[in-house]
Amino acid sequence: MTPIVSVVVPCHNYAKFLPDAINSLVGGPTSAGFVLPQTLTDFEAVIVDDASTDDSWHVAHLLAQQHKRVRALRLTINQGTPTALNTGIEHAKGQFIQVLSADDMLESWALERLYLGCINNPHRVAYGDITLVQGGARTKRWPLPQYSCYLVLHRNPMSAGIMYPRKAWQEAGGYRAEMRWGREDWAFNIALMMAGWCGVHIGDSGYLYRWDGQNRSLRTGNNQRWGTVKQDPTPDGTPTWREFFANQLKRLFPEAYKEGAKMPGCCGGGRAKPAGKGVSMPTRGGLPGGTGMTKLEYIGANQGNGTWFGPVTKTRYIFGANRRVGYVDNRDAEGMLTMKGKDGKSAVFRIKAEQPKAVPVPKVPPEPEPQPLGWTVEAPKKKRGRPKKQVENA
């Protein structure tokens, strides 16, 4: 019988977290406390082990043996989260797809709420606010913004735990394998938008996002934001991961970032539209960033952050004592460099030059040759001794 929802769980070296993820679906003990089964009971879970080097495949297989709603697949070669997700969806049977990272969890009512969000909003992707889990405790709610096409292109508002019809995945062309280094969800959200599948914010989505320092996004995020977290080097030596991902997105979706790009119907029927709090869409000349971005530094009076409007695109930018550096549309840069402070004489902005690094540029790792995806549900080789206790109790 075809389930309503297939929960696809990509996993790479997350053996210790995997039982929590599955128990948040079928019910049982987790690091965040005992949880009840999902109120939407017609679901399956498809774990995809992306050639882990820890015990992930062994744990996944045991979970599949213990729970009839759980299946386990294994990639024989590590190919990244996008391929793991596509593989899981290809073998999933559900009408709707829910993505759950192996280190995260869901509240018992999450699947039902996200499913209703899809049913009540045809041809939309359901997402909502998420809750951070730190040290086994729910710490705070992380509000996500209302959907807008501008945010999808530049900030990725649907950043975790979305649900969508299988048809949306097909029409968007699946997850892009090029994003194996990260932000595959961002690229997929742009692909959804370009295919006419926009998002709908449903409030609290019930997605529990584990925040214990294991997140890949901490190692490939914004140095300025995460501070003490050691950053991985980018594959091609790009100074920051944000620039690396931005370059990837513009190569994958040039039609979305080009000047004069039109928005899908849900964002104004091809016309520019206000994108929500803190952001303004351009009134002419296409999308902000469509002709490239310029890095500016605020050198005005030492006061709180203020709002500055681009002379050409009318985009709203935030600069001030707490945000000295930021990117602006190339078309706005020239006019902003002529802006004066309260005295009417001193400049407020200047171009921020990148400082060359005195470190060798890392070599670009070779892309793996295309190979057929290997997957199996056969038991792994037996290990001596009894399985780990946490797996026995999962």
BELBELGI-V612359 format. One record per residue. N is the residue number from 1. RES is the residue in one small letter. SS is DSSP state (hx for helix, st for strand, lp for the rest). OMEGA is omega as a letter, one per 30 degrees, with the letter a starting at -180 (NA if undefined). NEAR is the number of other C-alpha atoms within 8 Angstrom. Layout:
N,RES,SS,OMEGA,NEAR + N,RES,SS,OMEGA,NEAR
This chain:
1,m,lp,a,2 + 2,t,lp,l,6 + 3,p,lp,l,11 + 4,i,lp,a,9 + 5,v,st,l,12 + 6,s,st,l,17 + 7,v,st,a,12 + 8,v,st,a,16 + 9,v,st,l,14 + 10,p,st,a,15 + 11,c,st,l,15 + 12,h,lp,l,10 + 13,n,lp,l,9 + 14,y,lp,a,11 + 15,a,hx,a,12 + 16,k,hx,a,6 + 17,f,hx,a,10 + 18,l,hx,l,14 + 19,p,hx,l,14 + 20,d,hx,a,14 + 21,a,hx,a,15 + 22,i,hx,l,12 + 23,n,hx,l,14 + 24,s,hx,l,17 + 25,l,hx,a,10 + 26,v,hx,a,10 + 27,g,lp,l,13 + 28,g,st,a,11 + 29,p,lp,l,10 + 30,t,lp,l,11 + 31,s,lp,l,7 + 32,a,lp,l,8 + 33,g,lp,l,7 + 34,f,lp,a,8 + 35,v,st,l,12 + 36,l,lp,l,9 + 37,p,lp,l,12 + 38,q,lp,l,15 + 39,t,lp,l,8 + 40,l,lp,a,8 + 41,t,lp,a,6 + 42,d,lp,a,7 + 43,f,st,l,12 + 44,e,st,l,12 + 45,a,st,l,12 + 46,v,st,l,14 + 47,i,st,l,14 + 48,v,st,l,16 + 49,d,st,a,16 + 50,d,st,l,16 + 51,a,lp,l,10 + 52,s,lp,l,12 + 53,t,lp,l,7 + 54,d,lp,a,8 + 55,d,lp,a,9 + 56,s,hx,a,16 + 57,w,hx,l,12 + 58,h,hx,l,9 + 59,v,hx,a,12 + 60,a,hx,a,13 + 61,h,hx,l,13 + 62,l,hx,l,9 + 63,l,hx,l,13 + 64,a,hx,l,12 + 65,q,hx,a,8 + 66,q,hx,a,6 + 67,h,lp,a,8 + 68,k,lp,l,7 + 69,r,lp,a,8 + 70,v,st,l,12 + 71,r,st,a,12 + 72,a,st,l,13 + 73,l,st,a,12 + 74,r,st,l,13 + 75,l,st,a,14 + 76,t,lp,l,9 + 77,i,lp,l,8 + 78,n,lp,a,8 + 79,q,lp,l,10 + 80,g,lp,a,10 + 81,t,hx,a,12 + 82,p,hx,a,13 + 83,t,hx,l,12 + 84,a,hx,l,14 + 85,l,hx,l,13 + 86,n,hx,l,10 + 87,t,hx,l,9 + 88,g,hx,a,15 + 89,i,hx,l,11 + 90,e,hx,a,6 + 91,h,hx,l,6 + 92,a,lp,a,9 + 93,k,lp,a,8 + 94,g,lp,l,13 + 95,q,lp,l,11 + 96,f,st,a,12 + 97,i,st,l,14 + 98,q,st,l,13 + 99,v,st,l,11 + 100,l,lp,l,12 + 101,s,lp,a,10 + 102,a,lp,l,12 + 103,d,lp,a,11 + 104,d,lp,a,13 + 105,m,st,l,15 + 106,l,st,l,13 + 107,e,lp,a,11 + 108,s,lp,a,14 + 109,w,lp,a,11 + 110,a,hx,a,12 + 111,l,hx,a,12 + 112,e,hx,a,10 + 113,r,hx,l,9 + 114,l,hx,l,14 + 115,y,hx,l,11 + 116,l,hx,l,8 + 117,g,hx,l,11 + 118,c,hx,a,15 + 119,i,hx,a,7 + 120,n,lp,l,6 + 121,n,lp,a,8 + 122,p,lp,l,6 + 123,h,lp,l,8 + 124,r,st,l,11 + 125,v,st,a,13 + 126,a,st,l,15 + 127,y,st,l,16 + 128,g,st,l,14 + 129,d,st,l,15 + 130,i,st,a,15 + 131,t,st,l,13 + 132,l,st,l,13 + 133,v,st,a,15 + 134,q,st,l,10 + 135,g,lp,l,5 + 136,g,lp,a,8 + 137,a,st,l,8 + 138,r,st,a,10 + 139,t,st,a,8 + 140,k,st,l,7 + 141,r,st,a,8 + 142,w,st,a,8 + 143,p,lp,l,7 + 144,l,lp,a,9 + 145,p,lp,l,7 + 146,q,lp,a,8 + 147,y,lp,l,13 + 148,s,lp,a,9 + 149,c,hx,l,12 + 150,y,hx,a,9 + 151,l,hx,l,11 + 152,v,hx,a,15 + 153,l,hx,a,10 + 154,h,hx,a,6 + 155,r,lp,l,6 + 156,n,lp,a,10 + 157,p,lp,l,10 + 158,m,lp,a,14 + 159,s,lp,a,8 + 160,a,lp,l,9 + 161,g,lp,a,11 + 162,i,lp,l,13 + 163,m,st,a,14 + 164,y,st,l,13 + 165,p,st,l,11 + 166,r,hx,a,10 + 167,k,hx,l,6 + 168,a,hx,l,11 + 169,w,hx,a,12 + 170,q,hx,a,8 + 171,e,hx,l,9 + 172,a,hx,l,11 + 173,g,lp,l,8 + 174,g,lp,l,9 + 175,y,lp,a,13 + 176,r,lp,a,12 + 177,a,hx,a,9 + 178,e,hx,a,6 + 179,m,hx,a,11 + 180,r,lp,a,12 + 181,w,lp,a,7 + 182,g,lp,l,9 + 183,r,lp,l,8 + 184,e,hx,l,14 + 185,d,hx,l,9 + 186,w,hx,l,11 + 187,a,hx,a,12 + 188,f,hx,l,12 + 189,n,hx,l,11 + 190,i,hx,l,11 + 191,a,hx,l,11 + 192,l,hx,a,14 + 193,m,hx,a,12 + 194,m,hx,l,10 + 195,a,lp,l,8 + 196,g,lp,l,9 + 197,w,lp,l,11 + 198,c,st,a,12 + 199,g,st,l,10 + 200,v,st,a,13 + 201,h,st,a,11 + 202,i,st,a,11 + 203,g,st,l,7 + 204,d,st,a,8 + 205,s,st,a,13 + 206,g,st,l,12 + 207,y,st,a,15 + 208,l,st,a,13 + 209,y,st,a,11 + 210,r,st,a,11 + 211,w,lp,a,9 + 212,d,lp,l,8 + 213,g,lp,a,5 + 214,q,lp,a,6 + 215,n,lp,l,9 + 216,r,hx,a,7 + 217,s,hx,l,7 + 218,l,hx,a,12 + 219,r,hx,a,10 + 220,t,lp,a,11 + 221,g,lp,a,11 + 222,n,lp,a,10 + 223,n,hx,a,9 + 224,q,hx,a,5 + 225,r,hx,a,6 + 226,w,hx,l,9 + 227,g,lp,a,6 + 228,t,lp,a,4 + 229,v,lp,a,8 + 230,k,lp,a,5 + 231,q,lp,l,9 + 232,d,lp,l,6 + 233,p,lp,l,6 + 234,t,lp,a,11 + 235,p,lp,a,9 + 236,d,lp,l,8 + 237,g,lp,l,10 + 238,t,lp,a,9 + 239,p,lp,a,7 + 240,t,lp,l,9 + 241,w,hx,l,11 + 242,r,hx,l,9 + 243,e,hx,l,9 + 244,f,hx,a,11 + 245,f,hx,l,9 + 246,a,hx,l,8 + 247,n,hx,l,8 + 248,q,hx,a,10 + 249,l,hx,a,10 + 250,k,hx,l,10 + 251,r,hx,a,7 + 252,l,hx,a,6 + 253,f,lp,a,10 + 254,p,hx,a,9 + 255,e,hx,a,6 + 256,a,hx,a,10 + 257,y,hx,a,13 + 258,k,lp,a,11 + 259,e,lp,l,9 + 260,g,lp,l,8 + 261,a,lp,a,11 + 262,k,lp,l,9 + 263,m,lp,l,12 + 264,p,lp,a,12 + 265,g,hx,a,8 + 266,c,hx,l,8 + 267,c,hx,l,12 + 268,g,lp,l,10 + 269,g,lp,l,8 + 270,g,lp,l,9 + 271,r,lp,l,8 + 272,a,lp,a,11 + 273,k,lp,l,8 + 274,p,lp,a,7 + 275,a,lp,l,12 + 276,g,lp,a,9 + 277,k,lp,l,4 + 278,g,lp,a,5 + 279,v,lp,l,10 + 280,s,lp,l,11 + 281,m,lp,l,14 + 282,p,lp,l,12 + 283,t,lp,l,8 + 284,r,lp,l,6 + 285,g,lp,l,9 + 286,g,lp,a,13 + 287,l,lp,l,14 + 288,p,lp,a,11 + 289,g,lp,a,10 + 290,g,lp,l,12 + 291,t,lp,a,11 + 292,g,lp,a,7 + 293,m,st,l,9 + 294,t,st,a,10 + 295,k,st,l,11 + 296,l,st,l,13 + 297,e,st,l,11 + 298,y,st,a,13 + 299,i,lp,a,9 + 300,g,lp,a,10 + 301,a,lp,a,7 + 302,n,lp,a,6 + 303,q,lp,a,6 + 304,g,lp,a,7 + 305,n,lp,l,10 + 306,g,st,a,7 + 307,t,st,l,8 + 308,w,st,a,8 + 309,f,st,l,8 + 310,g,lp,a,15 + 311,p,lp,a,8 + 312,v,lp,a,8 + 313,t,lp,a,16 + 314,k,lp,l,11 + 315,t,lp,l,11 + 316,r,st,l,11 + 317,y,st,l,10 + 318,i,st,l,9 + 319,f,st,l,14 + 320,g,st,a,14 + 321,a,lp,a,11 + 322,n,lp,l,7 + 323,r,st,a,10 + 324,r,lp,a,10 + 325,v,st,l,10 + 326,g,st,a,9 + 327,y,st,l,8 + 328,v,st,l,14 + 329,d,st,l,15 + 330,n,hx,a,11 + 331,r,hx,l,8 + 332,d,hx,a,12 + 333,a,hx,a,12 + 334,e,hx,a,8 + 335,g,hx,a,9 + 336,m,hx,l,11 + 337,l,hx,l,11 + 338,t,lp,l,9 + 339,m,lp,a,9 + 340,k,st,l,10 + 341,g,lp,a,11 + 342,k,lp,l,5 + 343,d,lp,l,6 + 344,g,lp,a,6 + 345,k,lp,a,7 + 346,s,lp,l,8 + 347,a,st,a,12 + 348,v,lp,a,13 + 349,f,st,l,13 + 350,r,st,l,10 + 351,i,st,l,9 + 352,k,lp,a,8 + 353,a,lp,l,5 + 354,e,lp,l,4 + 355,q,lp,l,4 + 356,p,lp,a,4 + 357,k,lp,a,4 + 358,a,lp,l,4 + 359,v,lp,l,4 + 360,p,lp,l,4 + 361,v,lp,l,6 + 362,p,lp,l,9 + 363,k,lp,l,7 + 364,v,lp,l,7 + 365,p,lp,l,5 + 366,p,lp,l,4 + 367,e,lp,l,4 + 368,p,lp,l,4 + 369,e,lp,l,4 + 370,p,lp,l,4 + 371,q,lp,l,4 + 372,p,lp,a,4 + 373,l,lp,l,7 + 374,g,lp,l,8 + 375,w,lp,a,8 + 376,t,lp,l,7 + 377,v,lp,l,9 + 378,e,lp,a,4 + 379,a,lp,l,6 + 380,p,lp,l,7 + 381,k,lp,a,4 + 382,k,lp,l,4 + 383,k,lp,l,6 + 384,r,lp,l,4 + 385,g,lp,a,4 + 386,r,lp,l,5 + 387,p,lp,l,7 + 388,k,lp,a,6 + 389,k,hx,a,6 + 390,q,hx,l,7 + 391,v,hx,l,11 + 392,e,hx,a,7 + 393,n,lp,a,5 + 394,a,lp,NA,10
